[in-house]
Amino acid sequence: MALSPLFVSVAQAGTFSFIESLFSKVTPVTNAQGSAYNSQTMPLLAAAVNLDPNPAVGGGNITMTGDGSALVSQDGPSGTVADITNAPASSQISVYTVHAGDSIGSIAKMFGVTSNTIVWANDIKGGIVHQGDVLIILPVTGIQHKIASGETVDSLAKTFKSTAQDITAYNDIADGAALTVGETILIPNGVVPPTPAQVAATKKSKAVSNIASGKTKEPFLGGSGPAIEGYFSWPVAGGVVTQGLHGWNGVDIGAPRGTAIYAAAGGTVILAKGGGGWNGGYGNYVIVQHPNGTQTLYAHASALLVSVGEQVSKGETIAKVGMTGLATGNHLHFEVHGAANPFAN
């Protein structure tokens, strides 16, 4: 019995659909094209042309933020994803070169500090940074304060344990200028004064412990760590500790101007900032990164004898004692980041 044309057409279409379901790699066609195909004209299977048998598709290699809410740039103003992942802890000093598109706010967010911290540490005027600028990111901060009637720079410095020079330098206040009531300014390294109850408790504790030092120390801002016995050597030729632990895990070592300053341990110079500028109060200073992850800072130098990227050995002369920046006499301000300062006691 002869088959009708309609039956033949249905059978051919059914055969094509069955073959297509078995082989998913057949080149896709539209319905219009499919109606014109038969068992002799249907497309043949084609081999994959990608040499990678498991090619990435659908953006699967794009990195997401921790909460999955936004994309992280693979390479942008903040550096690579690895740079962001390995951002230094807040107790470490960092050196950052400004990229195109950077702002003080974006840099501050990257390092987990305030914008004011970056502005003050780098003497930035007008809140503007430029591509290629080299910024030092210091683990220091301050407090905001709204000016009240009768307050002066000197009274604020005394109240918040800061200095008049720091306050005027950061806030661009002219010498002798009156403060504007209601204006909010930053008190660099400011410490919130204790409440009357806290003052009374402190006095009672001192009386019970029979402590009477007779000397007021600068506030200790933190930055200590584990003691590493024998790792750091005495950083000055001669000299004597003139002020114990203060600032960011630092001590002051008094010595005549021009006395040699030694690297307390071997490492790489990551910052050598000279020029006799203010530099956040440090004046001329050097920072050395050590192989064990710690850093040492040498401030107030009269001269720097090393440059960024230079490898230095333990005991090598890297600078000369001076009194640049915030200093009232020739001395070395020596800080240790990531470990205990062995000369603090």
Secondary structure, DSSP 8 states (H G I E B T S, - for coil): ----HHHHHHHHHHHHHHHHHH-TTS----HHHHTT--TTTS--------S-SS---TTTT--B-TTSSSB--SEETTEEHHHHHT---TTS-EEEE--TT--HHHHHHHHTS-HHHHHHHTT-STT---TT-EEEE-S--EEEEE--TT--HHHHHHHTT--HHHHHHHHT--TT----TT-EEEEET------HHHHHHHHHHHHHHT---------B--------TTTS---BSS-EEEEEEEBTTEEEEE--TT-EEE-SS-EEEEEEE-TT--GGGT-EEEEEE-TTS-EEEEEEESEE---TT-EE-TT-EEEE-B--SS-SSSEEEEEEESS--TT--
